[in-house]
Amino acid sequence: MDQVLNKKEGFLKFLGTAGARFVMIRQLRSSAGLWLRYKSTNLIIDPGPGSLVKCNSSRPKLDPSSLDAIILTHKHLDHANDVNVMIEAMTEGGFRKRGKVVLPPDALDEKEGVIFSYVKKFPEEIIIMEEGKRYKIGDVEFITPLKNIHSVDTFGIKFLFPNSIISLVSDTKFFPKLSQVYKDSTVLILNVVFYQKKPDYEHLSLEEALDLVKKINPKQAIFTHFGMTMLRAKPHLLEEKIKKELNLNIKFAYDGFSLEIP
């Protein structure tokens, strides 16, 4: 794993792969989010509960004070709980005004936003996500191509690299436009909460995720953000079965898994 983290170009490290409230509450999997490093730029995506602890205990260590930006796909606690402490860490307690925070509109809402009012002045800039908007932070370019179907404002992200596109779909109900928008993904990361379909919930099931992978046909797909039913089905066994029976290049992520940016 350390070899991947020391690659010159960059990596994406899964600090946590917990999905749904019970896996998060019991910390059966970590809920610490994703760390992306590319060249000299460091981002953290969805710093849920335990994010600060996981960064400091990572090997090699991931220094939150080196962050250039914090990105929230949405404001639910399993994605955003540690956002304020990570802003403090990024800005060295607010004494060094630096870094950006990128988040959906309702995550900054005066009534039910997730950023404390005193913390809002610490970052260099707070950027509100918009559908189809393109962003550049240091060496990293990305776009929020589509608003997901979820109970709060939620966006997927496409990270645009010279030789690849890494797409993170985040939490969403299945809908056909997903396969169109993410068709050019080199790597497709899907939050797969349920083992079986649950139409009343706005999360992907394993069947729906597999359907998206077949339609999008990325070079690699990575499943993460597992709920209890997925954990009971044993993701490592599901990975072996799917590779054998469907011949799809799918990795079921685990806490600490790292992807070299291709």
Backbone as JSON, one array per atom type, in Angstrom:
{
  "sequence": "MDQVLNKKEGFLKFLGTAGARFVMIRQLRSSAGLWLRYKSTNLIIDPGPGSLVKCNSSRPKLDPSSLDAIILTHKHLDHANDVNVMIEAMTEGGFRKRGKVVLPPDALDEKEGVIFSYVKKFPEEIIIMEEGKRYKIGDVEFITPLKNIHSVDTFGIKFLFPNSIISLVSDTKFFPKLSQVYKDSTVLILNVVFYQKKPDYEHLSLEEALDLVKKINPKQAIFTHFGMTMLRAKPHLLEEKIKKELNLNIKFAYDGFSLEIP",
  "N": [[0.82, -1.21, 0.0], [1.96, 1.26, 0.8], [3.71, 1.72, -1.29], [2.04, 2.5, -3.36], [1.09, 4.94, -2.33], [3.36, 6.46, -2.46], [3.76, 7.02, -5.1], [4.61, 9.21, -7.81], [2.75, 10.74, -9.37], [0.01, 10.49, -8.37], [-2.71, 9.48, -6.11], [-5.69, 7.88, -4.9], [-7.05, 7.45, -1.86], [-9.0, 5.32, 0.12], [-10.18, 6.19, 2.95], [-12.3, 5.42, 4.43], [-15.04, 3.1, 4.18], [-17.65, 2.89, 4.91], [-21.2, 2.72, 4.77], [-24.53, 3.92, 5.15], [-26.41, 4.3, 8.21], [-26.08, 2.47, 10.39], [-23.77, 0.95, 10.02], [-21.98, 3.03, 10.1], [-22.45, 4.09, 12.72], [-21.75, 1.97, 14.4], [-19.2, 1.7, 13.57], [-18.32, -0.41, 11.96], [-17.17, -0.39, 9.55], [-14.87, 2.14, 8.61], [-15.77, 5.64, 8.46], [-14.49, 7.72, 7.19], [-14.02, 8.99, 4.76], [-12.54, 10.04, 1.57], [-9.24, 10.45, 0.4], [-7.54, 12.43, -1.87], [-4.64, 12.73, -3.7], [-2.82, 14.55, -6.01], [-0.1, 15.22, -7.92], [1.04, 18.11, -6.55], [-1.16, 18.65, -5.04], [-3.65, 18.3, -2.52], [-6.67, 16.83, -1.58], [-9.61, 16.29, 0.39], [-12.45, 14.24, 0.44], [-15.73, 14.12, 1.47], [-15.5, 14.03, 4.51], [-16.39, 12.14, 6.94], [-17.48, 10.89, 10.23], [-14.64, 10.4, 12.28], [-12.68, 11.09, 10.5], [-10.47, 12.87, 10.87], [-8.97, 11.43, 12.75], [-8.34, 9.11, 11.28], [-6.77, 10.17, 9.21], [-4.48, 10.98, 10.61], [-3.6, 8.58, 11.6], [-3.0, 7.13, 9.41], [-0.81, 5.28, 7.27], [1.64, 5.85, 4.91], [1.48, 8.85, 6.95], [-1.24, 11.12, 6.55], [-1.38, 14.45, 6.25], [-3.56, 16.71, 7.55], [-3.17, 19.49, 7.58], [-1.99, 20.0, 5.23], [-3.89, 20.09, 3.32], [-5.53, 21.25, 0.37], [-8.11, 21.58, -0.3], [-11.49, 20.86, 0.73], [-14.07, 18.69, -0.01], [-17.52, 18.25, -0.18], [-19.9, 15.89, -1.06], [-22.48, 15.77, -0.22], [-24.55, 16.75, 2.64], [-25.12, 14.9, 4.66], [-24.51, 13.2, 7.79], [-22.71, 11.01, 7.74], [-21.06, 11.71, 5.75], [-20.2, 14.27, 6.22], [-19.65, 14.92, 8.85], [-17.13, 15.51, 10.08], [-16.34, 17.87, 8.91], [-15.98, 20.51, 9.92], [-13.87, 20.31, 11.79], [-11.89, 19.45, 10.07], [-11.64, 21.68, 8.43], [-10.6, 23.45, 10.32], [-8.17, 22.12, 10.77], [-7.0, 22.23, 8.21], [-6.59, 24.96, 7.99], [-4.95, 25.48, 10.03], [-6.09, 25.9, 12.61], [-7.46, 28.19, 12.0], [-5.7, 30.25, 11.95], [-4.23, 30.51, 9.69], [-5.23, 31.61, 6.81], [-6.43, 29.79, 4.31], [-6.9, 27.43, 1.59], [-9.81, 25.74, 0.15], [-13.36, 25.19, 0.31], [-15.71, 23.06, -1.03], [-19.03, 22.6, -1.75], [-22.52, 21.46, -1.67], [-25.46, 23.61, -2.15], [-27.38, 23.48, 0.06], [-25.83, 22.6, 2.14], [-24.63, 24.76, 3.16], [-26.58, 26.21, 4.2], [-28.3, 28.6, 6.25], [-29.95, 27.74, 8.34], [-29.9, 24.84, 8.47], [-27.37, 24.11, 7.63], [-24.0, 22.71, 7.5], [-21.62, 23.86, 8.17], [-20.03, 25.55, 10.71], [-20.71, 28.89, 11.81], [-18.56, 30.5, 12.72], [-16.44, 29.2, 11.6], [-16.62, 29.58, 8.92], [-15.17, 31.75, 7.98], [-12.56, 30.94, 7.89], [-11.47, 29.38, 5.64], [-9.9, 30.1, 2.44], [-11.71, 30.32, 0.37], [-15.16, 29.6, -0.17], [-16.99, 27.47, -2.1], [-19.9, 27.05, -3.96], [-21.52, 24.23, -5.16], [-22.66, 23.54, -8.48], [-24.79, 22.2, -11.0], [-23.13, 20.86, -13.74], [-20.94, 22.51, -13.49], [-17.51, 23.49, -13.66], [-14.37, 23.06, -12.02], [-11.21, 24.16, -10.69], [-8.62, 23.29, -8.66], [-5.59, 23.86, -7.54], [-3.56, 21.41, -8.88], [-5.65, 19.87, -9.69], [-8.48, 19.2, -11.62], [-12.02, 19.23, -11.84], [-15.47, 18.28, -12.34], [-18.91, 18.85, -11.6], [-21.19, 17.05, -12.8], [-23.88, 16.34, -12.68], [-26.84, 16.49, -10.78], [-27.66, 14.37, -8.17], [-30.3, 12.0, -7.3], [-31.46, 12.3, -4.3], [-32.08, 12.66, -0.74], [-31.16, 15.09, 0.16], [-29.39, 17.96, -1.21], [-27.23, 16.66, -3.54], [-24.28, 15.76, -5.23], [-22.57, 14.17, -7.93], [-19.13, 13.6, -8.85], [-16.69, 14.25, -11.33], [-13.42, 13.64, -11.78], [-10.91, 15.08, -13.62], [-8.27, 13.99, -15.34], [-5.12, 14.01, -17.21], [-4.93, 11.56, -18.66], [-7.1, 10.08, -17.92], [-10.41, 9.69, -16.47], [-11.78, 9.9, -13.38], [-14.6, 8.96, -11.78], [-16.87, 9.75, -9.21], [-19.8, 8.73, -7.99], [-21.42, 9.0, -5.72], [-24.08, 9.1, -3.17], [-27.23, 8.04, -4.31], [-30.47, 7.6, -5.82], [-31.21, 5.13, -8.25], [-31.19, 6.16, -11.63], [-31.82, 6.56, -15.14], [-30.2, 8.52, -16.46], [-27.73, 8.57, -15.29], [-26.01, 6.65, -16.44], [-25.55, 7.79, -18.91], [-24.26, 10.26, -18.41], [-21.91, 9.53, -17.11], [-20.54, 8.04, -18.91], [-18.01, 8.3, -20.08], [-16.15, 7.56, -18.19], [-13.07, 6.47, -16.87], [-12.38, 5.22, -14.51], [-14.86, 4.16, -12.34], [-16.52, 5.0, -9.48], [-18.76, 3.78, -7.2], [-21.29, 4.26, -4.75], [-22.52, 1.73, -2.96], [-25.0, 0.75, -1.21], [-27.01, -1.16, -0.58], [-27.65, -4.68, -0.62], [-29.81, -5.9, -1.87], [-32.45, -4.64, -3.98], [-34.11, -1.66, -2.9], [-36.64, 0.07, -3.39], [-37.85, 2.26, -2.09], [-35.88, 3.7, -0.94], [-33.26, 6.05, -1.38], [-30.76, 5.03, -2.49], [-28.17, 3.13, -4.1], [-28.5, -0.3, -5.08], [-26.82, -3.51, -5.17], [-27.47, -4.87, -7.55], [-28.38, -2.74, -9.18], [-26.06, -1.18, -9.31], [-24.34, -2.93, -10.66], [-25.65, -2.99, -13.09], [-25.22, -0.37, -13.96], [-22.44, -0.41, -14.29], [-22.18, -2.24, -16.4], [-23.42, -0.79, -18.46], [-21.92, 1.59, -18.61], [-19.3, 0.73, -18.79], [-16.54, 1.06, -17.7], [-12.89, 1.11, -17.41], [-12.18, 0.23, -14.92], [-14.21, -0.52, -12.11], [-15.19, 0.58, -8.89], [-16.59, -0.42, -5.93], [-18.09, 0.89, -3.01], [-18.91, 2.24, 0.29], [-20.65, 0.65, 1.94], [-23.65, -0.78, 3.23], [-25.33, -2.55, 5.94], [-26.48, -4.91, 4.84], [-24.88, -5.41, 2.66], [-22.41, -5.87, 3.89], [-23.0, -8.19, 5.3], [-23.25, -9.93, 3.21], [-20.66, -10.31, 2.53], [-18.32, -8.66, 1.06], [-15.77, -9.31, -0.16], [-16.13, -11.9, -1.05], [-18.23, -11.54, -2.81], [-16.94, -10.02, -4.73], [-15.12, -11.88, -5.86], [-16.95, -13.72, -6.95], [-18.39, -12.15, -8.82], [-16.38, -11.36, -10.61], [-15.71, -13.81, -11.65], [-18.15, -14.86, -12.72], [-19.34, -12.79, -14.23], [-17.31, -11.51, -15.48], [-16.35, -8.89, -15.0], [-14.41, -6.03, -14.26], [-14.28, -5.31, -11.24], [-13.71, -3.82, -8.15], [-14.17, -4.34, -4.76], [-14.06, -2.06, -2.38], [-12.0, -1.57, 0.54], [-11.29, -0.42, 3.88], [-8.6, 1.73, 3.76], [-7.78, 1.01, 1.26], [-6.05, 1.81, -1.73], [-5.93, 3.6, -4.76], [-3.99, 3.96, -7.56], [-3.65, 6.84, -9.52], [-4.46, 6.53, -12.81]],
  "CA": [[0.0, 0.0, 0.0], [2.81, 2.43, 0.87], [4.28, 1.95, -2.61], [1.05, 3.28, -4.12], [1.03, 6.29, -1.79], [4.58, 7.18, -2.8], [3.83, 7.28, -6.54], [4.81, 10.63, -8.05], [1.6, 11.44, -9.94], [-1.07, 10.64, -7.42], [-3.47, 8.32, -5.63], [-6.95, 8.09, -4.19], [-7.08, 6.5, -0.74], [-10.29, 5.14, 0.77], [-10.0, 6.2, 4.41], [-13.45, 4.71, 4.99], [-15.96, 2.5, 3.21], [-18.94, 2.67, 5.58], [-22.39, 3.33, 4.22], [-25.73, 3.78, 5.97], [-26.16, 4.8, 9.57], [-25.68, 1.49, 11.4], [-22.36, 0.65, 9.8], [-21.26, 4.21, 10.6], [-22.58, 4.23, 14.17], [-20.97, 0.89, 15.04], [-17.86, 1.74, 12.98], [-17.96, -1.7, 11.39], [-16.21, 0.15, 8.59], [-14.61, 3.56, 8.87], [-16.59, 6.6, 7.71], [-13.56, 8.85, 7.17], [-13.99, 9.65, 3.46], [-11.53, 9.74, 0.55], [-8.15, 11.43, 0.24], [-6.99, 12.45, -3.21], [-3.43, 13.51, -3.92], [-2.36, 14.56, -7.4], [1.06, 16.11, -7.98], [1.26, 18.81, -5.28], [-2.46, 19.04, -4.51], [-4.31, 17.35, -1.63], [-8.09, 17.06, -1.32], [-10.36, 15.24, 1.09], [-13.84, 14.19, -0.01], [-16.7, 13.55, 2.42], [-14.9, 13.65, 5.79], [-17.37, 11.74, 7.94], [-16.94, 10.67, 11.57], [-13.36, 9.73, 12.38], [-11.78, 11.47, 9.4], [-9.23, 13.44, 11.4], [-8.22, 10.33, 13.37], [-7.83, 8.24, 10.22], [-5.67, 10.86, 8.51], [-3.29, 10.99, 11.45], [-3.13, 7.21, 11.84], [-2.68, 6.52, 8.12], [0.6, 5.01, 7.0], [2.21, 7.02, 5.55], [0.53, 9.8, 7.52], [-1.84, 12.14, 5.69], [-1.37, 15.64, 7.09], [-4.68, 17.59, 7.22], [-2.75, 20.88, 7.38], [-1.51, 20.11, 3.84], [-5.04, 20.08, 2.42], [-5.84, 22.41, -0.46], [-9.57, 21.72, -0.39], [-12.4, 19.86, 1.3], [-15.23, 18.58, -0.89], [-18.66, 17.48, 0.32], [-20.91, 15.56, -2.06], [-23.72, 16.2, 0.42], [-24.37, 17.15, 4.03], [-25.44, 13.86, 5.64], [-23.45, 13.09, 8.79], [-21.68, 10.03, 7.41], [-20.21, 12.33, 4.73], [-19.83, 15.65, 6.54], [-19.55, 15.16, 10.29], [-15.84, 16.08, 10.48], [-15.95, 18.96, 8.0], [-15.51, 21.68, 10.66], [-12.54, 20.05, 12.36], [-10.95, 19.38, 8.95], [-11.37, 23.06, 8.04], [-9.67, 23.96, 11.32], [-6.86, 21.5, 10.53], [-6.48, 22.77, 6.95], [-6.23, 26.37, 8.18], [-4.15, 25.55, 11.27], [-6.9, 26.52, 13.66], [-7.96, 29.48, 11.55], [-4.63, 31.25, 11.97], [-3.66, 30.61, 8.35], [-6.37, 31.62, 5.88], [-6.0, 29.06, 3.12], [-7.74, 26.29, 1.2], [-11.17, 25.96, -0.33], [-14.4, 24.22, 0.66], [-16.65, 22.94, -2.14], [-20.16, 21.89, -1.16], [-23.83, 21.8, -2.24], [-26.08, 24.8, -1.56], [-28.04, 23.32, 1.36], [-24.82, 22.33, 3.17], [-24.23, 26.07, 3.68], [-27.82, 26.86, 4.61], [-28.2, 29.25, 7.56], [-30.67, 26.97, 9.36], [-29.48, 23.44, 8.58], [-26.07, 23.87, 7.02], [-23.1, 21.91, 8.34], [-20.41, 24.62, 8.49], [-20.26, 26.51, 11.79], [-20.57, 30.27, 11.34], [-17.23, 31.05, 12.99], [-15.47, 28.49, 10.77], [-16.79, 30.0, 7.52], [-14.17, 32.77, 7.6], [-11.22, 30.37, 7.91], [-10.93, 29.03, 4.32], [-9.69, 31.15, 1.46], [-12.91, 30.45, -0.45], [-16.21, 28.58, -0.11], [-17.55, 27.38, -3.45], [-21.17, 26.33, -4.01], [-21.65, 23.34, -6.31], [-23.75, 23.71, -9.44], [-24.82, 21.16, -12.03], [-22.39, 21.19, -14.95], [-19.88, 23.48, -13.2], [-16.13, 22.97, -13.69], [-13.56, 23.66, -10.97], [-9.78, 23.85, -10.7], [-7.97, 23.55, -7.39], [-4.2, 23.41, -7.71], [-3.33, 20.55, -10.05], [-6.82, 19.0, -9.88], [-9.69, 19.73, -12.26], [-13.17, 18.33, -11.73], [-16.76, 18.81, -12.74], [-20.09, 18.25, -10.97], [-21.98, 17.0, -14.03], [-25.29, 15.96, -12.54], [-27.38, 16.41, -9.43], [-28.21, 13.04, -7.89], [-31.62, 11.92, -6.66], [-31.21, 11.95, -2.9], [-32.96, 13.44, 0.13], [-30.58, 16.43, 0.27], [-28.62, 18.3, -2.41], [-26.12, 15.72, -3.67], [-23.66, 15.81, -6.55], [-21.47, 13.32, -8.31], [-17.94, 14.35, -9.25], [-15.78, 13.66, -12.31], [-12.08, 14.2, -11.69], [-10.4, 15.08, -14.98], [-6.82, 13.9, -15.42], [-4.71, 13.98, -18.61], [-5.13, 10.27, -19.32], [-8.18, 9.32, -17.31], [-11.48, 10.36, -15.73], [-12.23, 9.12, -12.22], [-15.93, 9.46, -11.41], [-17.46, 9.36, -7.94], [-21.23, 9.01, -8.17], [-21.98, 9.3, -4.4], [-25.38, 8.51, -2.85], [-28.3, 8.4, -5.25], [-31.4, 6.63, -6.36], [-30.89, 4.79, -9.64], [-31.99, 6.75, -12.71], [-31.12, 6.25, -16.4], [-29.26, 9.53, -16.92], [-26.41, 8.3, -14.71], [-25.18, 5.92, -17.39], [-25.18, 8.7, -20.0], [-23.36, 11.31, -17.94], [-20.63, 8.97, -16.68], [-20.14, 7.08, -19.96], [-16.59, 8.44, -20.42], [-15.34, 7.29, -17.0], [-12.04, 5.43, -16.87], [-12.65, 4.54, -13.23], [-16.19, 4.52, -11.84], [-16.7, 4.67, -8.06], [-20.19, 3.8, -6.87], [-21.7, 3.97, -3.39], [-23.46, 0.6, -3.06], [-25.45, 0.57, 0.17], [-27.89, -2.31, -0.37], [-27.43, -5.92, -1.36], [-30.99, -6.07, -2.71], [-33.15, -3.39, -4.31], [-35.06, -1.08, -1.96], [-37.14, 1.21, -4.19], [-38.27, 3.39, -1.27], [-34.69, 4.38, -0.43], [-32.49, 6.7, -2.46], [-29.41, 4.48, -2.52], [-28.01, 2.06, -5.08], [-28.34, -1.7, -4.69], [-25.78, -4.2, -5.93], [-28.0, -5.12, -8.91], [-28.4, -1.47, -9.93], [-24.67, -0.8, -9.54], [-23.82, -3.79, -11.73], [-26.29, -2.54, -14.32], [-24.51, 0.84, -14.37], [-21.1, -0.8, -14.76], [-22.34, -2.85, -17.73], [-23.78, 0.25, -19.44], [-20.85, 2.58, -18.71], [-18.12, -0.03, -19.23], [-15.25, 1.68, -17.37], [-11.78, 0.17, -17.31], [-12.31, -0.35, -13.59], [-15.26, -0.01, -11.23], [-14.91, 0.37, -7.47], [-17.79, -0.32, -5.09], [-17.77, 1.3, -1.64], [-20.02, 2.8, 1.05], [-21.5, -0.52, 2.14], [-24.55, -0.91, 4.37], [-25.29, -3.83, 6.67], [-26.79, -6.07, 3.99], [-23.69, -5.67, 1.84], [-21.38, -6.47, 4.74], [-23.4, -9.57, 5.6], [-23.02, -10.72, 1.99], [-19.2, -10.45, 2.44], [-17.87, -8.04, -0.18], [-14.65, -9.98, -0.82], [-16.66, -13.07, -1.75], [-19.0, -11.02, -3.94], [-15.97, -9.61, -5.75], [-14.65, -13.09, -6.55], [-18.07, -14.29, -7.7], [-18.71, -11.28, -9.96], [-15.28, -11.45, -11.57], [-15.77, -15.14, -12.28], [-19.39, -15.11, -13.45], [-19.7, -11.69, -15.14], [-16.08, -11.03, -16.13], [-16.28, -7.44, -14.86], [-13.29, -5.6, -13.43], [-14.87, -4.58, -10.12], [-13.04, -3.94, -6.86], [-14.96, -3.97, -3.59], [-13.06, -1.36, -1.59], [-11.89, -1.8, 1.98], [-10.65, 0.71, 4.54], [-7.17, 1.79, 3.48], [-7.5, 0.67, -0.14], [-5.55, 2.94, -2.5], [-5.95, 3.5, -6.22], [-3.07, 4.85, -8.25], [-4.33, 7.56, -10.6], [-3.87, 5.98, -14.04]],
  "C": [[0.85, 1.26, 0.0], [3.44, 2.75, -0.48], [3.33, 2.8, -3.46], [1.04, 4.73, -3.65], [2.25, 7.12, -2.17], [4.74, 7.43, -4.3], [3.86, 8.79, -6.78], [3.53, 11.34, -8.47], [0.45, 11.59, -8.95], [-1.8, 9.36, -7.08], [-4.79, 8.81, -5.03], [-7.03, 7.03, -3.11], [-8.45, 6.51, -0.07], [-10.05, 5.06, 2.28], [-11.14, 5.47, 5.1], [-14.35, 4.19, 3.9], [-17.32, 2.18, 3.83], [-20.05, 3.38, 4.84], [-23.57, 3.04, 5.13], [-25.4, 3.96, 7.45], [-25.64, 3.74, 10.53], [-24.23, 1.06, 11.24], [-21.5, 1.8, 10.31], [-21.27, 4.26, 12.12], [-21.74, 3.19, 14.91], [-19.53, 0.87, 14.57], [-17.39, 0.33, 12.58], [-17.02, -1.49, 10.22], [-16.01, 1.62, 8.95], [-15.5, 4.43, 7.98], [-15.79, 7.88, 7.46], [-13.41, 9.54, 5.81], [-12.85, 9.2, 2.56], [-10.49, 10.85, 0.51], [-7.59, 11.31, -1.16], [-5.74, 13.32, -3.23], [-3.05, 13.4, -5.39], [-1.3, 15.64, -7.54], [1.22, 16.8, -6.63], [-0.03, 19.19, -4.57], [-3.09, 17.93, -3.68], [-5.76, 17.77, -1.38], [-8.63, 15.96, -0.42], [-11.83, 15.38, 0.69], [-14.67, 13.47, 1.03], [-16.06, 13.08, 3.72], [-15.95, 13.39, 6.87], [-16.73, 11.5, 9.29], [-15.63, 9.88, 11.55], [-12.35, 10.13, 11.33], [-10.44, 11.98, 9.9], [-8.35, 12.34, 12.0], [-7.58, 9.44, 12.32], [-6.67, 8.88, 9.45], [-4.38, 10.75, 9.31], [-2.74, 9.59, 11.73], [-2.77, 6.48, 10.55], [-1.18, 6.31, 8.0], [0.82, 4.93, 5.5], [1.13, 8.0, 6.0], [0.03, 10.78, 6.46], [-2.07, 13.38, 6.55], [-2.52, 16.58, 6.71], [-4.29, 19.04, 6.99], [-2.19, 21.1, 5.98], [-2.66, 20.17, 2.84], [-5.17, 21.4, 1.64], [-7.34, 22.63, -0.57], [-10.27, 20.57, 0.32], [-13.65, 19.88, 0.43], [-16.3, 17.74, -0.2], [-19.59, 17.17, -0.85], [-22.3, 15.86, -1.54], [-23.51, 16.28, 1.93], [-24.74, 16.09, 5.06], [-24.23, 13.57, 6.54], [-22.35, 12.1, 8.42], [-20.73, 10.55, 6.33], [-19.61, 13.66, 5.21], [-19.56, 15.92, 8.01], [-18.25, 15.87, 10.72], [-15.42, 17.29, 9.64], [-15.4, 20.17, 8.76], [-14.12, 21.47, 11.23], [-11.49, 19.94, 11.25], [-10.65, 20.78, 8.4], [-10.39, 23.69, 9.02], [-8.27, 23.41, 11.08], [-6.21, 22.08, 9.27], [-5.94, 24.19, 7.13], [-5.42, 26.6, 9.45], [-4.87, 26.36, 12.35], [-7.47, 27.87, 13.3], [-6.91, 30.57, 11.54], [-3.97, 31.44, 10.6], [-4.8, 30.5, 7.34], [-5.94, 30.98, 4.57], [-7.03, 27.97, 2.8], [-9.14, 26.7, 0.78], [-12.09, 24.87, 0.22], [-15.42, 24.24, -0.47], [-17.81, 22.09, -1.66], [-21.47, 22.3, -1.82], [-24.48, 22.98, -1.52], [-26.65, 24.59, -0.16], [-27.06, 22.97, 2.48], [-24.32, 23.63, 3.8], [-25.45, 26.87, 4.15], [-27.7, 27.44, 6.03], [-28.86, 28.43, 8.66], [-30.1, 25.57, 9.56], [-28.22, 23.13, 7.79], [-25.15, 23.15, 7.99], [-21.81, 22.64, 8.69], [-20.75, 25.63, 9.59], [-19.96, 27.93, 11.3], [-19.17, 30.82, 11.58], [-16.15, 30.41, 12.11], [-15.51, 28.99, 9.32], [-15.73, 30.99, 7.06], [-12.75, 32.21, 7.52], [-10.68, 30.03, 6.51], [-10.74, 30.26, 3.43], [-10.96, 31.4, 0.65], [-13.87, 29.3, -0.17], [-16.95, 28.61, -1.44], [-18.82, 26.53, -3.41], [-21.24, 25.51, -5.29], [-22.85, 23.71, -7.18], [-23.65, 22.6, -10.48], [-24.1, 21.65, -13.28], [-21.22, 22.13, -14.73], [-18.51, 22.78, -13.17], [-15.3, 23.76, -12.67], [-12.1, 23.3, -11.19], [-9.19, 24.26, -9.36], [-6.55, 22.98, -7.49], [-4.05, 22.64, -9.01], [-4.56, 19.73, -10.43], [-7.98, 19.76, -10.53], [-10.82, 18.72, -12.09], [-14.44, 19.07, -12.11], [-17.85, 18.11, -11.92], [-21.17, 18.16, -12.06], [-23.48, 16.88, -13.83], [-25.68, 15.96, -11.07], [-28.03, 15.04, -9.24], [-29.63, 13.13, -7.36], [-31.4, 11.4, -5.25], [-32.01, 12.92, -2.03], [-32.43, 14.83, 0.45], [-29.82, 16.71, -1.02], [-27.36, 17.43, -2.47], [-25.6, 15.75, -5.1], [-22.63, 14.7, -6.72], [-20.33, 14.18, -8.8], [-17.16, 13.56, -10.28], [-14.45, 14.38, -12.2], [-11.4, 13.99, -13.04], [-8.88, 15.11, -14.98], [-6.4, 13.77, -16.89], [-5.03, 12.69, -19.35], [-6.29, 9.47, -18.77], [-9.22, 10.25, -16.7], [-11.9, 9.43, -14.61], [-13.53, 9.74, -11.73], [-16.39, 8.88, -10.09], [-18.93, 9.74, -7.98], [-21.9, 9.44, -6.87], [-23.41, 8.74, -4.27], [-26.45, 8.99, -3.82], [-29.26, 7.24, -5.46], [-30.99, 6.34, -7.8], [-31.8, 5.58, -10.59], [-31.16, 6.69, -13.99], [-30.05, 7.24, -16.81], [-27.85, 9.3, -16.37], [-25.49, 7.63, -15.73], [-24.75, 6.78, -18.57], [-24.08, 9.67, -19.57], [-21.97, 10.77, -17.61], [-20.04, 7.98, -17.7], [-18.64, 7.14, -20.26], [-15.65, 8.16, -19.25], [-14.31, 6.19, -17.25], [-12.2, 4.55, -15.64], [-13.98, 5.06, -12.71], [-16.32, 4.05, -10.4], [-18.17, 4.85, -7.7], [-20.4, 3.49, -5.39], [-22.82, 2.93, -3.44], [-23.89, 0.21, -1.64], [-26.16, -0.76, 0.39], [-27.49, -3.53, -1.2], [-28.59, -6.18, -2.32], [-31.69, -4.74, -2.92], [-34.1, -2.97, -3.18], [-35.6, 0.2, -2.61], [-37.51, 2.43, -3.38], [-37.09, 4.19, -0.73], [-33.84, 4.91, -1.58], [-31.01, 6.33, -2.37], [-29.36, 3.37, -3.56], [-27.94, 0.69, -4.39], [-27.24, -2.32, -5.55], [-26.24, -4.43, -7.37], [-27.96, -3.86, -9.76], [-26.98, -1.0, -10.25], [-24.06, -1.63, -10.66], [-24.4, -3.38, -13.08], [-25.58, -1.29, -14.85], [-23.13, 0.51, -14.93], [-21.19, -1.4, -16.16], [-22.62, -1.78, -18.79], [-22.63, 1.24, -19.66], [-19.55, 1.96, -19.21], [-16.8, 0.69, -18.96], [-14.13, 0.64, -17.39], [-11.78, -0.52, -15.95], [-13.47, 0.3, -12.86], [-14.86, -0.33, -9.79], [-16.21, 0.59, -6.7], [-17.35, 0.0, -3.66], [-19.04, 1.73, -0.93], [-21.09, 1.74, 1.34], [-22.37, -0.4, 3.39], [-24.48, -2.31, 4.96], [-25.54, -5.02, 5.76], [-25.62, -6.42, 3.08], [-22.59, -6.32, 2.67], [-21.72, -7.92, 5.07], [-23.17, -10.49, 4.41], [-21.53, -10.93, 1.71], [-18.65, -9.95, 1.1], [-16.72, -8.76, -0.89], [-15.1, -11.23, -1.58], [-17.5, -12.64, -2.96], [-18.06, -10.61, -5.08], [-15.47, -10.81, -6.55], [-15.73, -13.67, -7.45], [-18.37, -13.47, -8.96], [-17.63, -11.35, -11.03], [-15.36, -12.77, -12.36], [-16.97, -15.29, -13.19], [-19.69, -14.05, -14.5], [-18.5, -11.12, -15.88], [-16.01, -9.51, -16.14], [-15.14, -7.07, -13.92], [-13.81, -4.69, -12.31], [-14.08, -4.89, -8.85], [-14.0, -3.5, -5.77], [-13.98, -3.35, -2.59], [-13.11, -1.76, -0.12], [-11.18, -0.59, 2.58], [-9.14, 0.66, 4.32], [-6.8, 1.45, 2.06], [-7.07, 1.93, -0.9], [-5.55, 2.61, -4.0], [-4.93, 4.46, -6.77], [-3.83, 5.54, -9.37], [-3.68, 7.16, -11.93], [-3.5, 7.07, -15.05]]
}
